Amino acid sequence: MNDPFPPSAAADRIVRGIAVCFDDDPWTAGASVCRIVEDAGVAVADGSILAVGDFASLVKGHPAAAVDDFTGHYILPGFIDAHTHFPQTGIIGAYGAQLLDWLNTYTFPAEIRYGDAGHAAEGAGVFLAETLRHGVTTAMVFATSHPASVDALMTGARDQGRRMIAGKVMMDRNAPAALCDTPRRAYDETKALIARWHGVDRLEIAITPRFAITSTPEQLAVAGALAREHPGLPIQTHLSESKVEIATTARLYPEAVDYTDVYDRHGLLRPRAVFAHGIYLAEREWQRLSDAGAVIGHCPTSNLFLGSGLFDIAKAKRADRPVAVALATDVGGGTSFSMLRTMDEAYKVAHLTGTSLPPLATWYWATLGNARALGLDDRIGRLAPGYEADLVVVDPVATPLTAYRDRFARDHQDRLFMLQTLGDDRTVAATYVAGRCLHRR
């Protein structure tokens, strides 16, 4: 990426700490692709990163810059959540029945309320505040079938300068009438949202059919038409989360070879298309997802909470047909806004499927890895000149337990692994969006 700053550019602010800089995936490329810079500074100018390097040198070169001193804390790119539902904030932690029961008992009644613009604005405000408190600067988000729910989230995100991807849910069957649209309405309302929000500041609209069970073939055809008309637009939906869901989809789409083929037939497999879950995929499906450059959104806390199953990361990482995998909270089936808690559960799920993730792998996953999966790695996910200055500052001694455990840490890898295992919102000392500190503990 070309450096947009001339040599004479002056920094507005320097954030001081231990910089964690990923250049690639440490799982496949080794730990050396993660550079950890002691007593570093991240210099910011006009919302972007100007320089990353020795703090003393940066201060000398930019004497007028304000300094935010987080000595001993880690500075990373802001966390990226690749799949979540902001209208489900009010039902997070609801009794965890199986997926389809949970949707009917909790999700759909909660989402009906988002037809009210005031309720939608309140929910969006809580969601945006919680994500900041947990160090999440960018998210790919399901709204509801009401365009006003997208407007509420995008208005709040724009006001904060956030990079956000969101979409109006498309669903025209197997859901309450108050939530159902039609293929025509889904098309028209999504087109209007694209015109209103896509490309405004740091905002994007995603084509968002909920999943095959709640869309007729006619509505998925409309989603495919939108995808053809907008080749670079993100797509988000759900895939193979539970065995009952898969069986129901097979009955509704008897002509499809498998669940993935339902979406493929309608032109929805491509880069920047995120299919949440992907727990029960046949080899043909893995191969097709790989060929299309599509993405699986791994949602470990949700999968465990609803008893859906265990995602097998090793199958996705197969060198002969790799599939991009993004890490996600999946609130409110997921039980935490914290990417640290999500990273910890992903590590455990990998263990249960016979894979041991390297200590730094999940930190890459939640930053540069997710940026790559979402096609945003030229803008976010790295501490490097020219990248947007979305940052999270992580405190290794935020709680009495982590402070005690930190005394016995062998190195940075050990400390970071400890923090993903024991950390929570208290571990996030500060969250910066485009160079502005929007949360400080």
Number of C-alpha atoms within 10 A of each C-alpha: 9 6 13 13 15 8 8 8 11 18 23 18 25 27 25 29 26 26 25 20 21 25 17 18 20 21 18 12 11 13 17 12 16 20 12 17 18 18 18 25 29 30 29 27 21 15 19 24 28 28 21 21 18 18 22 13 11 20 19 10 13 18 13 13 19 15 17 14 12 20 16 15 22 25 29 27 31 28 31 30 29 30 29 25 22 28 29 25 23 17 16 19 15 16 13 17 15 15 21 13 12 16 15 14 14 20 22 18 15 17 22 18 18 25 17 12 16 14 15 24 21 13 21 25 17 14 22 20 15 18 23 27 25 25 33 29 28 28 25 27 26 27 27 29 29 26 20 20 31 28 22 21 26 28 17 17 22 16 9 14 19 23 22 21 28 31 31 26 27 31 27 25 17 13 15 13 10 14 22 21 20 17 20 12 16 27 19 14 17 25 17 13 20 20 12 13 20 19 11 13 14 16 20 20 27 27 29 28 27 21 22 26 22 19 24 19 19 14 25 26 19 23 26 21 15 20 22 13 11 13 10 14 19 24 29 29 24 20 26 22 25 20 14 14 18 19 14 13 21 18 11 17 18 10 11 16 13 20 23 24 19 23 23 17 16 18 17 29 26 21 22 21 28 30 28 26 30 27 21 19 20 12 10 13 17 20 17 18 26 20 15 15 17 24 28 28 29 28 31 29 25 26 25 18 19 20 15 21 19 22 24 20 22 15 15 20 15 11 10 8 15 17 24 22 26 27 27 32 29 31 26 23 30 25 23 23 27 28 28 27 22 29 25 21 20 23 22 18 23 18 14 13 14 12 14 15 18 15 20 21 21 25 24 27 25 25 27 28 27 28 24 19 25 25 16 14 16 14 17 28 31 28 27 24 20 22 24 26 29 30 30 26 25 26 23 25 19 19 15 9 12 19 13 12 16 18 10 10 14 9 9 15 16 14 19 21 21 18 23 23 18 17 25 20 21 16 25 26 22 22 29 24 25 22 24 17 15 17 19 13 11
